[in-house]
């Protein structure tokens, strides 16, 4: 009985872990969403300009980047410009919060949702292009911006 419970525990543990599979490419950390889709979930870059790729390759597999997760670029004070690809459909809560040097953002027409506080505290943000495809902009998205 103990062996069976242990086996079930190990199976449950590894089943859960497969959903949280992630990897890093060019100082951006990606989380696997499905067999061929990933989200950008953390930035380790100190660059002033970051271009999020529409596709990323890892271990011989190609993934489409469809989402910017919550808090991905939180506090990236050196970030001045970010290029969001047309494969992205959602920008998570606080995704660019406190990016104090971020000056300009063009949101592609593929995006339909911008999360709560996504650009909160972006003190240098002077230009934002929001396409008509965006159907939901959460509260405080541009709080404490110029």
N, C-alpha and C positions, 0 to 999 in steps of 0.2 A: 504494500500500500504506500509506504514512504517513497519508494522508487517511482511509482506512478505519479504521486503528487509532485515530486521533484521534476519529473519529465514535463508535467503540465506547466509548472512554474517556469522552466527554461523555455519552453515553447512560447508561452505568453510574453516572456521578456523579450525574446528575439523578434516576435511578431510586432510588438510595439516599437522596437528599435528601428525596424525597416521603414516605418512611417516618418521617422525623424532623421533620415539619412541626409547628410549634408557634405559639402566639399568646398574648398577654397581655390579660386583661380584669380590671379592678378589682384590680390588683396581684397577681393570681394568674396563673401561667404554666401553660398547658395544652399537652399533647403529644397529637397526633392518633393514636389507636390503630387506627381503622377509618373508614369513611365517615361514621359517625354517633356514634362514641364517642371520648372523650378522657379523659386522666388529668390530675390536678393534679400538676405536677412541680416547682414552685417557688413560694414566696411572697415577695413584696417588700413585704408589708404590715407596718406597725408597730402595727396595731390590737390591742386586748386581746381582742376577740371577733371571730372570723372564722366566717362562715357560708359553707360550701362549697355552691354551688348544685347542684341535681340536673341542671339543663340550663344550657348557656351558648350564647350566640349570638355568632357572629363572621362578618363579611362576608356577612351574609344567610343563613348556614347555622346550624342548631341542632344541638348535640351533647349527648349524655347523658354525664355525668361518672360513670365506673364504677370509678375506681381512684385511690388516693393513692400516688404513686410514692415510692421510697426517698429519704430525706433531704429531703423537700419542705419541712418546717417546721423543719428542724434549726436549733437555736440561736435560735429566735424567743422571746427572753426576755420580751417584753411580752405574749405570748399567754397569756391566762387561761382562755379557753373556746373550744372549736371545735365547730361544729355540722356533723355529717357527714350527708349526705342518704341516703335509702334506695336511691338508685341505685348507691352505692358497694358493691363486692363484695370489695375487697381493700385492705389497708393495708400499704404496703411497709416494708422494712427501714429502721430509724432514722427513720421518717416524722416523728415528733415528738421525736426525741432532743434532750436538753438544752433543752427548753422549760421553763425553771426556774420559771415562774409558772403553768403549766398546772395548774389545780386540779380540774377535773371533765371527764369525757368520757363521752358516751353513744354506744355503738357500735350502729348500726342492725342489725336482723335480716337485712338483705341481705348483711352481711359474713360471709365464710366463712373468711378467712385473715388473721392478723395477723403481720406479718413480724418477723424477728429484731431485737431492740433497739428496737422501734417507739416505746416510751415510756421508754427508758433515760435516766436523768438528769433526769426530770421531778420535781424535788424537792418541789414543792407538790401533786402529784397525790394527792388524798385520796379521790376517788370515781370509780370506773369501773364502768360497766354493760356487761356482756358477755352478749349473747344466746346461746341454745343453738344458733343457726345457725353459730356459730364452731366449726369443726371442727379448726382448726390454729392453735395459738399457739406461735410459734417461741421458742427459747431466749433468755433475757435480755430478754424483752419489757418487763418492768417492773423491771429492775435499777436500783438506786439511787433508788427512789421511797419515799415515806413508808410 
